[in-house]
Amino acid sequence: MGRHWQVGGRLRMKKLNPILTVLSAAVIGFCIGVSFPVQIAPKVFPLSFGNENCTMGARNMLGRISAPFRNSTSNVDGSPLLQSNGTSKKFVPPAKPKGKERLPPNIVVQESDLHLRRLWGQPHEDTPTRKYLLVLTVGYSEKVNVNATVHKFSDNFDLMLFHYDGHTTEWDEFEWSEQAVHVSAMGQAKWWYAKRFMHPSIVAQYEYIFLWDQDLGVETFDAEEYIKIVKKHGLEISQPGLDIIRGVKTYDINVRRNDTEIHNSNFVEVMAPVFTKEAWSCVWHMIQNDLVHGWGLDWNFWRCVDEPAEEHMGVVDAQYVAHHAGFTLGNPGNDTLDGSRTRVRRRASDEFGMFNARMDSAHKAQAESSSS
């Protein structure tokens, strides 16, 4: 009996030992684990452990676990923490780079151009971007005059055409058409296109930008000679003089003078302006997205050149053109119909007042901001 009990006792002890070992290891492991800061979401434990070697109440445990979060705005997995200001809680998203900041700096290309490139060969073997840019807003009915204009500009010019009548492939009858950029949008005006397709970063490669109407007589004009003159006189915004014998005028200040190479003026019309790329970068930002006719811009071009403005703006008398027609946008005929020339001109006039009002408001806001 005794031996049997002892054997039974040993058997029981052998069965209990593994259980005690596991429990002891669990308690010791727990005590060691909570002694080190671990970045996990803090929780309140409604229990308490205690002996002479390991005492861990709920408050003590929470303090140890939450310590790493006191100077942190995110969890271990990077998700934002829920922070409290005493009355409300809000998420604090981690800061992330935007746009080009996500990329290695040496791969970022901030500027482009409108020069056409081949689909074959090596990029460095492509023809280089031209020095200057000619932009014309055109309708196919004016093809003869547009063709004559393009031929007055040398191979130093890239060319872009804005088509307001939807005709683009028809221009392929001219050999220069395949080297031009064609942008087509029905019934739009020059400054609508310019705002959307001539961002400063796109035209930054060009020293001078010609943004012309299609109805100019260019018989007495040479683009290369024109550029020599504006460089000589430091004109940042300019236009050719207007020949009023062969064409029409709107303002006397833009009429060609016979006795000068240029005459300075702080006013250049929207009809045939020429910009340096620096001046264009300013003018583009002044174009209002919803005011498509651009009326009022020319009265404010002076803001986009160095002071004094009259020394950096002017009319080139030695290179002049004829403005063949006046206001040609819209459909002639019944003035009561939408799209009629009368209604289009009325909107252009209304936009002139809107632009001036916005400029006045912007000036007042700037003045108030400066004085506060």
DODRENPA-442267 format. One line per field, with one value per residue (C-alpha): x, y, z; residue number from 1. Coordinates in nm, 2 decimals. Example, Ala and Ser with C-alpha at 12.3 -4.5 7.8 and 13.67 -1.06 7.14 Angstrom:
2
c1: [1.23,1.37]
c2: [-0.45,-0.11]
c3: [0.78,0.71]
seq: [1,2]
***
This chain:
372
c1: [0.00,0.27,0.48,0.18,0.09,0.45,0.46,0.12,0.26,0.55,0.32,0.11,0.41,0.54,0.20,0.18,0.54,0.48,0.17,0.36,0.65,0.42,0.24,0.57,0.71,0.40,0.41,0.78,0.75,0.46,0.66,0.96,0.75,0.58,0.91,1.00,0.81,0.62,0.44,0.09,-0.23,-0.28,-0.56,-0.69,-0.66,-0.92,-0.70,-0.39,-0.09,0.13,0.41,0.74,0.92,0.65,0.38,0.17,-0.15,-0.38,-0.24,0.12,0.07,-0.10,0.18,0.45,0.27,0.16,0.49,0.62,0.31,0.36,0.57,0.43,0.16,0.13,0.09,0.34,0.19,0.21,-0.16,-0.26,-0.33,-0.66,-0.57,-0.78,-0.79,-1.01,-1.34,-1.30,-1.09,-0.93,-0.70,-0.36,-0.24,0.13,0.30,0.35,0.54,0.34,0.40,0.76,0.88,0.80,1.08,1.46,1.55,1.77,1.48,1.25,1.19,1.00,0.98,0.89,0.83,0.61,0.88,0.78,1.00,1.05,0.92,1.25,1.62,1.81,1.66,1.99,1.97,1.63,1.62,1.66,1.38,1.35,1.45,1.11,0.74,0.47,0.11,-0.19,-0.56,-0.70,-1.00,-0.96,-1.13,-0.82,-0.58,-0.42,-0.34,-0.22,0.01,0.16,0.22,0.39,0.63,0.75,0.89,1.21,1.31,1.41,1.03,0.82,0.46,0.13,-0.22,-0.54,-0.83,-1.17,-1.36,-1.27,-1.07,-0.72,-0.63,-0.72,-0.41,-0.19,-0.20,0.08,0.41,0.48,0.16,0.33,0.58,0.31,0.12,-0.25,-0.50,-0.87,-1.16,-1.48,-1.57,-1.31,-1.11,-0.74,-0.71,-0.91,-0.65,-0.36,-0.46,-0.50,-0.21,0.06,0.15,0.48,0.65,0.55,0.69,0.99,1.23,1.14,1.31,1.02,0.65,0.44,0.07,-0.11,-0.44,-0.49,-0.59,-0.27,-0.11,0.26,0.39,0.63,0.73,1.03,1.03,1.41,1.46,1.19,1.36,1.69,1.51,1.33,1.66,1.84,1.59,1.52,1.15,0.98,0.64,0.59,0.40,0.46,0.34,0.00,-0.01,-0.34,-0.31,-0.37,-0.55,-0.75,-0.66,-0.81,-0.57,-0.35,-0.06,-0.01,0.00,0.33,0.55,0.77,1.07,1.16,1.27,1.04,0.84,0.79,0.45,0.31,0.02,0.03,-0.28,-0.40,-0.42,-0.04,0.16,0.51,0.64,0.97,0.93,0.96,0.69,0.46,0.50,0.34,0.07,-0.04,-0.12,-0.33,-0.55,-0.88,-1.00,-1.36,-1.30,-1.23,-1.19,-0.89,-1.03,-0.86,-0.54,-0.36,-0.44,-0.25,0.05,0.26,0.24,0.45,0.76,1.04,0.99,0.96,0.72,0.74,1.11,1.04,0.73,0.69,0.57,0.82,0.78,1.05,0.86,0.49,0.17,-0.17,-0.48,-0.71,-1.04,-1.19,-1.40,-1.46,-1.57,-1.92,-2.17,-2.28,-2.65,-2.93,-2.81,-3.08,-2.94,-2.69,-2.34,-2.42,-2.14,-2.33,-2.38,-2.02,-1.90,-2.14,-1.98,-1.63,-1.74,-1.89,-1.57,-1.37,-1.58,-1.55,-1.17,-1.13,-1.36,-1.15,-0.83,-0.96,-1.08,-0.74,-0.56,-0.79,-0.73,-0.36,-0.36,-0.56,-0.34,-0.03,-0.16,-0.28]
c2: [0.00,0.24,0.18,0.21,0.55,0.67,0.56,0.73,1.04,1.05,1.00,1.30,1.52,1.43,1.53,1.86,1.97,2.06,2.26,2.46,2.52,2.66,2.89,3.01,3.09,3.28,3.50,3.56,3.64,3.88,4.07,4.10,4.20,4.49,4.62,4.73,5.00,4.85,5.06,4.92,5.10,5.16,4.97,4.97,4.63,4.57,4.34,4.35,4.12,4.15,3.98,4.10,4.07,4.19,4.44,4.56,4.74,4.88,5.24,5.13,4.91,5.19,5.43,5.20,5.11,5.46,5.63,5.59,5.77,6.10,6.24,6.05,6.14,5.79,5.43,5.16,5.09,5.46,5.53,5.86,5.88,5.99,6.30,6.49,6.86,6.80,6.86,6.69,6.44,6.46,6.26,6.40,6.27,6.21,6.46,6.33,6.47,6.62,6.62,6.64,6.61,6.24,6.20,6.21,6.57,6.48,6.31,6.61,6.80,7.12,7.27,7.16,7.30,7.26,7.12,6.80,6.50,6.18,5.84,5.67,5.72,5.86,6.16,6.36,6.33,6.50,6.85,7.11,7.32,7.65,7.98,8.15,8.06,8.18,8.11,8.19,8.15,8.05,7.95,7.77,8.05,8.26,8.01,8.23,8.50,8.26,8.09,8.43,8.50,8.17,8.23,8.55,8.35,8.16,7.81,7.96,7.95,7.66,7.70,7.63,7.68,7.72,7.61,7.75,7.60,7.23,7.22,7.08,6.81,7.05,7.25,6.97,7.12,7.35,7.18,7.36,7.21,6.88,7.07,7.26,7.18,7.19,7.25,7.23,7.34,7.47,7.83,7.95,8.27,8.33,8.39,8.08,7.87,8.06,8.00,7.63,7.55,7.81,7.76,7.93,7.60,7.48,7.79,7.85,7.74,8.03,8.37,8.55,8.45,8.59,8.56,8.69,8.72,8.56,8.88,9.07,9.19,9.10,9.22,9.46,9.24,9.03,8.84,8.80,9.18,9.25,9.04,9.22,9.55,9.45,9.30,9.62,9.84,9.60,9.57,9.30,9.35,9.49,9.49,9.59,9.93,9.95,10.06,10.26,10.31,9.93,9.85,9.98,10.10,10.11,10.34,10.61,10.51,10.19,10.35,10.33,10.63,10.70,10.87,10.63,10.27,10.23,10.45,10.36,10.31,10.15,10.01,9.72,9.57,9.21,9.18,9.11,9.12,8.98,8.88,8.77,8.45,8.64,8.88,8.60,8.42,8.72,8.78,8.41,8.44,8.76,8.58,8.50,8.15,8.25,8.57,8.43,8.75,8.90,9.25,9.46,9.26,9.50,9.79,9.60,9.45,9.72,9.53,9.25,9.44,9.61,9.97,10.23,10.04,10.28,10.20,9.83,9.84,9.98,9.97,9.87,10.12,9.98,9.64,9.70,9.52,9.60,9.49,9.39,9.38,9.49,9.27,8.94,8.69,8.55,8.50,8.79,8.83,8.81,9.00,8.84,8.48,8.32,8.34,8.65,8.90,9.16,8.93,8.81,9.17,9.25,8.97,9.10,9.44,9.30,9.11,9.43,9.57,9.25,9.23,9.59,9.53,9.23,9.42,9.70,9.45,9.27,9.60,9.69,9.35,9.38,9.72,9.61,9.31,9.53,9.78,9.51]
c3: [0.00,0.11,-0.19,-0.41,-0.26,-0.30,-0.65,-0.70,-0.54,-0.77,-1.06,-0.95,-0.90,-1.24,-1.39,-1.19,-1.27,-1.63,-1.54,-1.27,-1.51,-1.77,-1.52,-1.37,-1.71,-1.81,-1.50,-1.53,-1.90,-1.83,-1.57,-1.80,-2.10,-1.93,-1.80,-2.15,-2.35,-2.63,-2.89,-2.88,-2.83,-2.45,-2.28,-1.92,-1.76,-1.48,-1.28,-1.06,-1.00,-0.71,-0.51,-0.37,-0.71,-0.95,-0.86,-1.16,-1.09,-1.37,-1.33,-1.33,-1.63,-1.83,-1.74,-1.86,-2.19,-2.28,-2.21,-2.57,-2.70,-2.52,-2.79,-3.09,-3.34,-3.50,-3.41,-3.49,-3.83,-3.92,-3.88,-3.72,-3.35,-3.20,-3.00,-2.75,-2.66,-2.36,-2.54,-2.88,-3.05,-3.40,-3.62,-3.68,-4.02,-4.07,-4.30,-4.65,-4.94,-5.23,-5.60,-5.71,-5.34,-5.36,-5.62,-5.62,-5.71,-6.00,-6.19,-6.17,-6.49,-6.43,-6.78,-7.12,-7.47,-7.78,-8.01,-8.19,-8.15,-8.35,-8.23,-8.33,-8.30,-8.00,-7.81,-7.83,-8.21,-8.24,-8.37,-8.09,-7.95,-8.14,-7.98,-8.03,-8.04,-8.28,-8.17,-8.39,-8.33,-8.67,-8.88,-9.20,-9.40,-9.32,-9.45,-9.72,-9.47,-9.21,-9.46,-9.55,-9.18,-9.11,-9.40,-9.23,-8.94,-8.98,-8.87,-8.53,-8.44,-8.32,-8.42,-8.25,-8.40,-8.20,-8.42,-8.32,-8.61,-8.58,-8.90,-8.84,-9.10,-9.38,-9.30,-9.42,-9.76,-9.63,-9.58,-9.25,-9.10,-9.01,-8.79,-8.60,-8.28,-8.36,-8.07,-8.16,-7.94,-8.11,-8.07,-7.83,-7.81,-7.81,-7.43,-7.35,-7.53,-7.39,-7.03,-7.09,-7.32,-7.26,-6.90,-6.82,-6.76,-7.11,-7.29,-7.06,-7.33,-7.57,-7.55,-7.72,-7.76,-8.04,-7.96,-8.27,-8.43,-8.78,-8.97,-8.99,-9.31,-9.29,-9.62,-9.45,-9.16,-9.08,-8.75,-8.72,-8.77,-8.52,-8.25,-8.31,-8.25,-7.93,-7.79,-7.88,-7.69,-7.41,-7.48,-7.26,-7.41,-7.75,-8.08,-8.44,-8.54,-8.73,-9.09,-9.10,-9.48,-9.54,-9.22,-8.92,-8.58,-8.24,-8.05,-8.18,-7.96,-8.16,-8.50,-8.68,-8.68,-8.98,-8.82,-8.54,-8.50,-8.20,-7.97,-7.61,-7.47,-7.16,-7.36,-7.61,-7.76,-7.72,-8.10,-8.17,-7.85,-7.82,-7.48,-7.32,-7.14,-6.81,-6.89,-7.01,-6.68,-6.52,-6.79,-6.78,-6.41,-6.48,-6.73,-6.57,-6.62,-6.70,-6.89,-7.24,-7.45,-7.26,-7.27,-7.00,-7.00,-7.23,-7.00,-6.73,-6.92,-6.77,-6.44,-6.59,-6.69,-6.50,-6.39,-6.54,-6.76,-7.05,-7.09,-7.12,-7.34,-7.69,-8.05,-8.32,-8.60,-8.83,-8.84,-8.90,-8.99,-9.11,-8.91,-9.19,-8.99,-8.67,-8.44,-8.63,-8.35,-8.37,-8.65,-8.86,-8.92,-8.68,-8.37,-8.15,-8.18,-7.94,-8.09,-8.30,-8.34,-8.14,-7.85,-7.85,-7.85,-7.57,-7.36,-7.44,-7.32,-7.00,-6.93,-6.96,-6.67,-6.47,-6.51,-6.39,-6.09,-6.00,-6.03,-5.81,-5.55,-5.55,-5.50,-5.20,-5.05,-5.09,-4.93,-4.64,-4.59,-4.59,-4.34,-4.09]
seq: [1,2,3,4,5,6,7,8,9,10,11,12,13,14,15,16,17,18,19,20,21,22,23,24,25,26,27,28,29,30,31,32,33,34,35,36,37,38,39,40,41,42,43,44,45,46,47,48,49,50,51,52,53,54,55,56,57,58,59,60,61,62,63,64,65,66,67,68,69,70,71,72,73,74,75,76,77,78,79,80,81,82,83,84,85,86,87,88,89,90,91,92,93,94,95,96,97,98,99,100,101,102,103,104,105,106,107,108,109,110,111,112,113,114,115,116,117,118,119,120,121,122,123,124,125,126,127,128,129,130,131,132,133,134,135,136,137,138,139,140,141,142,143,144,145,146,147,148,149,150,151,152,153,154,155,156,157,158,159,160,161,162,163,164,165,166,167,168,169,170,171,172,173,174,175,176,177,178,179,180,181,182,183,184,185,186,187,188,189,190,191,192,193,194,195,196,197,198,199,200,201,202,203,204,205,206,207,208,209,210,211,212,213,214,215,216,217,218,219,220,221,222,223,224,225,226,227,228,229,230,231,232,233,234,235,236,237,238,239,240,241,242,243,244,245,246,247,248,249,250,251,252,253,254,255,256,257,258,259,260,261,262,263,264,265,266,267,268,269,270,271,272,273,274,275,276,277,278,279,280,281,282,283,284,285,286,287,288,289,290,291,292,293,294,295,296,297,298,299,300,301,302,303,304,305,306,307,308,309,310,311,312,313,314,315,316,317,318,319,320,321,322,323,324,325,326,327,328,329,330,331,332,333,334,335,336,337,338,339,340,341,342,343,344,345,346,347,348,349,350,351,352,353,354,355,356,357,358,359,360,361,362,363,364,365,366,367,368,369,370,371,372]
***
